[in-house]
Amino acid sequence: MSGLDSSAPHIHGAAAFDDLADWGAQPEALVPGSANRGRLLHKGPGGQPEAGLWVCTPGAWRLSVPRPEFCHFVAGRATYEGDGGDRIEVAQGTCVLFPAGWTGRCTVHETIRTLYMLS
């Protein structure tokens, strides 16, 4: 159930919500096959802020974060390896704030489901 047209857009049961749009293949793939699906909750003027639900299947790609992005992983397992040497293992319940300009590699081991907000 969702209230995407509400004055306060919302999704009940986001961890299992399945009314998702096909967002295509993952750009900058290092290992092909990652497919993206999701549902946009809100996108403000000029695309800021943006919030939604994102699901991605296994694969690997280069990642460059253009503006601060907060992610709450509600399912799956992935590894983010920053170009500066940091390694972030994510799984259900992990929250990460990627600062603007963060670059590295993402490897999805088990399909991830993420609630995100870009500012």
C-alpha angles and dihedrals in degrees: 000000000000142000098204091148093050124114083248104037112220146166124211114213095015091172090067103021108135106180090105131152123229106253094182135234121336111265120232091025116187091181111029124228107064111135124193128213129168153139124243113223097183141351118186130206111308089011094290124152104019126182133176153119119283129189122187131181124221121296140094135257145161113266130204116178110212097191135007111299127190115200129188110192111212098174142009135030133268143157124226115197115192121214086238091063102262119135122205119191111199130194138149109324097020118133121196132181109204109198121224109277096027109149133184144092131306121204116187111204098175124017108281127215114198136181106210143182126192117197 
